[in-house]
Amino acid sequence: MTLKLVIGNKNYSSWSMRPWLALRANDIPFEEVLISLYSGEADKQRILDFSRSGKVPILVDGNVTVWDSLAIIEHIAERFPEKRLWPEHPAQRAHARSVSAEMHSGFAALRNECGMNLHRPVRAIELSADARANIARVEEIWRECRERHGQSGPFLFGAFGAADAMFAPVVHRFRTYAVAVTEETQRYMDAMISLPAFAEWTRAALAETIIIEKFETA
């Protein structure tokens, strides 16, 4: 049975991007169901019909429904172990899960001040000290992963995996808000931007015409 992934607007929905990328970059077939966010009660009800959480993304796998980006990625990794979304070595796998969970639960200032909006003209803004600290921590995570585990490929743990999917929207945020980064960070960003699945999401997001005013403030 084909997986069904319910997502929000590709221009704005960073949480939707994560499991979508994990699936597409690993050539796992799925049906995409896109429901526009903040567009009225009918679309809100469509999301609730899939999950009472009322939020995207949602994965439907037969009679199993999984919501929350990281939970979906974990489910995909269990369903398709041959894709190796998590590193095979236990120490590397623990590291990958730790940085993914940190991304999942942290970086509030960066999220709030640099919302995902691919249509936004590229320009820098004045960031708070907390947001600048978030950026420094992201760069530290990426640098450490690449130094310790990235010898076999251009991504955080060599081959593209779950940790890269979790950090993918940050690549867009850094680009859109013209964040000054190190050469090492830029090389990793370039590798992500060159990933065919990443480019596919980006093209689709830029082709969207729906504007959500609450995300157009920065």
C-alpha angles and dihedrals in degrees: 000000000000117000117243119213118194112204141169131233109322092218093061112014107094092168091056091050094061102064092031089059093045089056100040097043089053095047094243109156117237141155114242119219111188117196118181115238125233091007101123144291096295094060091041089055091049089058092046089052088063097040134001088222086081091215137104144267103059126169120206113197107176106291092349121092120192125185132186121059099252094044089051092050090050090051091049090050091053093046094048107030091161089068091063098213086170121048116266096229111082095226092049091045091053090050092049092049092048096053091043091053090047089054090047096053104027146050095072095158093052091048093048098044099037105038118184110263115145092187091061114110110252108258139130125249133196107271129202122246089253092055091048089051089051090053092050091050092050090052090048091052093048093046093049093047092049093046095047103035112008102088094105097054147351098274133084094275098020102265121051110273148149095299091055090050090052093052097040097100090054088063088059092045093052091049098043095047093042092237112189107239138173122266089251091055091047091054090054091047090051090052091052094046089051093053106111094225091050090050091048092054090047094052092049092048092051090049092057116105101190113111120204105198096203089063095048099073104097 
